[in-house]
Amino acid sequence: MTTTTTTSSTDAPGTSPSGVAGSPPKRNDLPTVRYTMAQMRRSAGRLTAAGIAILIGTAFVAVTLLAGNVITRATYDTIAARYADADVLVTTSGNDWREDVEAVRGTEGVVAADAVRSAYLNLAENGEFAYAEGVARPQDDRLMPLDLTEGKWPSERGEIAVPDGVAERLGVAVGDEIDIHRWVQTDPETGDGEEVSEPVRVVGVTEDPYGAYAASGGAVVATAADIEEWGDEPVPGDPFEIAAVLDPSALAGGEPTQAVRDALNSAVVSDGDHSVVTVDEHAQRVSAERTGGEDLVFLVFVLTFAAVALLVAGLVIANTFQVLVAQRTRTLALLRCIGAGRGQLYRSVLLEAAVLGVLASLGGVLTGVLLAQTALFVAPQFDIGVPLPTIVSLTPQVVLIPLAVGTVVTLVAALAPARNATRVAPLAALRPAETLSVRKGAGRVRAIFSALAVLGGSGLVGLGVYLGADGRVDLGLAATVLGGALSLIGIIVGTVFWLPKVAAFLGAIVARTGPASRLAAANTLRNPRRTSATATALLIGVTLIMTMTTGAAAARSTADSTLDETFPVDIMVMPGSSDVPASAVDDIAGVEAVSTVTEVYAADAELPGGEYLYLQAADIEDLRGTVNDESAADGLEPGTVLLSEGQMENLDLAEGDTVDATGTGGETVPLQVVETSNVGLTSFVTLGDLRRLDPDAALAGVWASLAPEAEPADALADVQDAMSDDGVFVTGPAAQRAQFEQVINVMLGIVVGLLAVAVVIAVIGVANTLSLSVIERRRESATLRAIGLSKSQLRGMLAVEGMLIAGVGAVLGIVLGLAYGWTGALTALSIMGEVSLTVPWLDLGVVLVVAVVAGLVASVAPARSALKASPVEALGAE
């Protein structure tokens, strides 16, 4: 380092270089940029650790933003799979559906449009039967959700393309002829009809990549004319959907223009309600209905992940720059002696932080994009069962937000070390480095703020739990998240008071193992602020991981309950072209994957006022053993009927009311209304009550539950094979349930994987703190070596110190994570039913072991540094 300020040997004492007596020395600006770059080159190794921390943090942000987009897209695509690449969905009342379809097709900007219709078909070949859903080949292939694997699409009447599973079950190939059996009504008044059979030719084989028809095991594709003839006429007044593909000129930013929406609304001729929505809007609405409308939960968590990663990275960076300032003590002193000003040193440290922040953030964005793209390439190999995009969607937000936030966090983290650099006195800084240690005391203001934040945050969390239980989930979540953040800040601010005491307690335990352990325990207490800052970085990461795993355990249990209500049984066998035969029970029970079966009977009953209610019944014990939610049948007793909230509204009934039901035999049975949220058990009565209403009640279906280890799709195919010659319809809600469970598992896996990044960043912080400890205790280490402490004992001392700091952070993080996970689950999930609070012991053990091992690994580099110099050299350096 050079300076233009010189003092001639002839200058008299007390004169400046200019010869003016009493004038202060003239201070020229130092070449700050050049000096900073030189310092960064000399400290490349230390800066690399901080750079990795901020790189991981920004990569975390980038991956989180990309993962949020992918998860949303995958969820929507799973729901919207039946509409393929349609741009809009027009929903009408179905009164004049043919005119509506033609009107939509004739609207300006519409390229193609088709009715979303299906027919249920019974296919037969060589005595084997397969009941499947039939769909029409659309006008435009962009409206076809299935993929053609062999042959061609049907183009003439009498041609069909069959799912690969059906082709395998029936043993047919492209070019074969099979029969379709269907029921044709001959007398609408009496409902009489007959079964007809007609031959069709297989011209193609399909697969269902997105599970659009998973519940029915695939779909048969035929011409629109055949499906219209084979299917039932839409019920007037019921919702009827028309999917449409728009011309690019009718889209703005991927969305239909308002003019096109208005034109489609005007084109509909059916009376009643109708709507025009994009397929994504429809998928968003359905997704919200399935999750209780609580999409805010996912949004809050996604926004929290990035903040946590960067907060932990900020703590690591602050420690890193503290290490750098301590290492440069003599350099800073010399710079002050030759005329460097406080502002120059301050700007130099901040410039170093800015350069590091920009470069590391750019690397983080690139790393995040590469990781996300790699995940999209690898994911299809695991057959996760949900549609995923093939290429990440780079938006300005994905690049600019991590870059800006990473740079700002680095600068903010460097402010305190930069201030410490300006406080170096020219002469005092030439003393041993111990004088630069951060003050050990903690102020009264800090203690008061910490206490108020913890108490206030805890009160908000309690309020959030109350609001969540009261059904006001949005307000409850806001209060819980805000209260949790506030209380965590209070805990972090107050760590300097209580964390050293926890470290002392644990240190007293390990101190009994030898002198190296006693020294390690004492070292954690020598600088409470530094130890607290390091343990806090790990504490935050572990807290968030345990919060998510604890919350996930509760969410999984609650989600299972919700799925139990939505998909009450695994397999359902219903009448198709013929009634369900009595032998079906034995045939289904004989399938290896089936664990229990239940016979379901049904009959019509007339209510006061002339309304009719289609009642179902089954043996209560068999029912409890078959439905996924055993407790759902608890309210079913003799003299009761289970009704949903919607049914009660339509019938103008309330829970506890008694309604008289009259059966075909003329007997009237009083039934007390019991509300149920299980969609499968609506209109259920006991088998005895149903027999009183209709002694000849017919077998309406057979329900089956699968063994826990059974694969739903394979089990569905096995049951369809077992019933293939009976002309019945076999559906597998378990296959759809498995799809939703897979989505939940993928989301939770991504979340926990991303949060693990915070622990990696925190480990870097532990290594940096140990490094700073080595620098400040260089003379002490040399003295210990001189009086007989061996290299292995010194290495062991640092290893114990690292594990002790990591262990304290991990233990406290586990405790806080359990508390936050339970309160968050109570707030967000109470509206869905009773929340089961469990301790994820396996995850807890893994986190604790990983944290302690990480502390051990973090001690390796500092130990090498401490052992490099001989005791004589270390003592002489001071």
Secondary structure as UniProt FT lines:
FT   TURN            9..10
FT   TURN            13..14
FT   TURN            17..18
FT   HELIX           32..42
FT   HELIX           44..79
FT   HELIX           81..83
FT   TURN            84..85
FT   STRAND          88..92
FT   TURN            95..96
FT   HELIX           97..105
FT   TURN            108..109
FT   STRAND          110..115
FT   STRAND          118..125
FT   TURN            126..127
FT   STRAND          128..136
FT   HELIX           141..143
FT   STRAND          147..151
FT   TURN            157..158
FT   STRAND          159..163
FT   HELIX           164..170
FT   TURN            174..175
FT   STRAND          177..187
FT   TURN            188..191
FT   STRAND          192..207
FT   TURN            209..210
FT   TURN            212..213
FT   HELIX           214..216
FT   STRAND          219..222
FT   HELIX           224..230
FT   TURN            236..237
FT   STRAND          240..246
FT   HELIX           248..250
FT   STRAND          251..252
FT   TURN            253..254
FT   STRAND          255..256
FT   HELIX           258..267
FT   STRAND          275..278
FT   HELIX           279..290
FT   TURN            291..293
FT   HELIX           296..327
FT   HELIX           329..337
FT   TURN            338..339
FT   HELIX           342..378
FT   HELIX           379..382
FT   HELIX           396..422
FT   TURN            426..427
FT   HELIX           428..430
FT   HELIX           433..436
FT   HELIX           444..469
FT   TURN            470..471
FT   HELIX           473..493
FT   HELIX           495..510
FT   HELIX           511..513
FT   HELIX           515..526
FT   HELIX           528..566
FT   STRAND          571..575
FT   TURN            582..583
FT   HELIX           584..589
FT   TURN            592..593
FT   STRAND          594..606
FT   TURN            608..609
FT   STRAND          612..618
FT   HELIX           620..626
FT   HELIX           630..633
FT   TURN            634..635
FT   TURN            638..639
FT   STRAND          640..643
FT   HELIX           645..650
FT   TURN            651..652
FT   TURN            655..656
FT   STRAND          658..662
FT   TURN            664..665
FT   STRAND          668..675
FT   HELIX           679..681
FT   TURN            682..683
FT   STRAND          684..686
FT   HELIX           687..693
FT   TURN            695..696
FT   STRAND          698..706
FT   TURN            708..709
FT   HELIX           712..722
FT   TURN            723..727
FT   STRAND          728..731
FT   HELIX           733..776
FT   HELIX           778..786
FT   TURN            787..788
FT   HELIX           791..829
FT   HELIX           830..832
FT   HELIX           841..858
FT   HELIX           860..868
FT   HELIX           871..877
//
